[in-house]
Amino acid sequence: MPKFTEQEKEHIHQSLMEKGRELFIQYGLAKTSIDDIIQACGIAKGSFYKFFQSKEELYFEILKNEEEVRETVLNELFRENLPPKELLTSFFHTSFKFVEDNPFLQRVFQNDEHERLTRKLPQQMMEFTKWQTQRGIDAIQILMERGVLPQENPKVIVGVIQAIMMLRLHKEEIG
């Protein structure tokens, strides 16, 4: 097996992320095979395994990347000096738009892919969920300190926001 330069490794990793994302959006986690991914990237199967142990690990890496982008967008919003009501309205509007404009995130939570990922990568998903919850708690505490939100249990507020986001994701099914 040939050794890759750092530049080649970066190129292959980026290709796996981009092509994997496209295929996962189009076919979903269950129907996308490693063979589909390597064919789209133009690499050998052994090369895939130098980067990821499974397609679920690739999917998880793409999910983490999507969450980092979302974090950046929301952090920019929190930097703005908006009145409390306007800040909350902008937060929900920005969050809904980000998810609605992101077919990968829609697919994660609408087609049992989140559950499949949790079954295949339980430890990583548990840590990821804890990280997401903690990031939410940190953001809520900042909003409480600014007087945007009342001094309540931040875990409860995070849970409510997550429920609202899930409702929005399933609006077609709910009606």
C-alpha positions, -999 to +999 in steps of 0.1 A: +000+000+000+015+033-010+023+060+016+005+093+011+020+127+015+003+151+039-011+170+010-025+137-005-040+127+029-057+161+032-070+158-004-084+123+002-099+132+035-116+162+020-129+141-009-143+115+015-161+142+034-175+159+004-184+128-017-196+110+014-219+139+023-233+140-012-240+102-012-255+102+023-278+130+013-289+112-018-291+076-006-290+077+032-266+059+056-281+025+051-281+025+013-247+041+008-219+015+006-182+020+011-179+009-025-201+038-036-179+062-016-145+049-028-158+049-064-169+085-061-136+095-046-115+074-070-096+056-042-090+020-032-110+004-004-078+000+016-073+037+014-107+044+028-098+023+058-067+044+064-091+072+073-122+056+087-130+022+102-166+023+088-190+043+068-207+052+101-175+068+113-173+089+081-210+099+085-203+108+122-173+130+111-195+148+086-222+153+113-196+168+136-184+191+108-220+202+102-224+210+139-192+230+139-206+252+111-239+256+130-219+266+161-201+293+141-233+307+128-250+308+162-219+322+179-220+351+154-256+357+163-248+358+201-221+384+194-247+408+181-261+432+207-298+426+201-326+432+225-337+400+243-369+393+223-351+400+190-322+378+199-344+348+207-364+354+175-332+356+155-319+325+172-349+303+163-351+318+128-314+312+122-315+277+136-346+267+116-332+282+084-298+265+089-315+231+093-340+237+065-312+247+041-291+217+051-302+184+036-276+164+055-289+175+089-325+169+078-317+134+068-299+127+101-330+133+121-358+123+097-349+089+085-338+069+115-302+076+107-296+091+141-308+059+157-287+038+134-256+059+141-263+056+179-264+018+175-232+016+155-212+042+174-227+043+209-197+058+227-191+085+201-227+094+199-231+095+237-200+119+239-213+140+210-248+143+227-231+153+260-210+179+241-241+193+223-260+195+255-231+212+273-227+237+244-265+244+247-262+249+285-232+272+281-252+293+255-283+294+278-262+305+307-247+334+287-283+344+277-293+343+314-263+364+324-273+390+297-309+390+311-323+376+278-336+345+296-349+341+332-327+323+357-341+288+353-326+253+350-305+256+317-309+218+311-346+222+309-344+252+285-319+232+263-344+203+263-372+226+253-352+241+225-342+206+213-378+195+213-388+226+193-361+218+168-373+182+165-409+194+160-397+217+132-378+189+116-409+166+116-434+193+106-444+174+074-452+143+094-469+162+122-489+184+099 
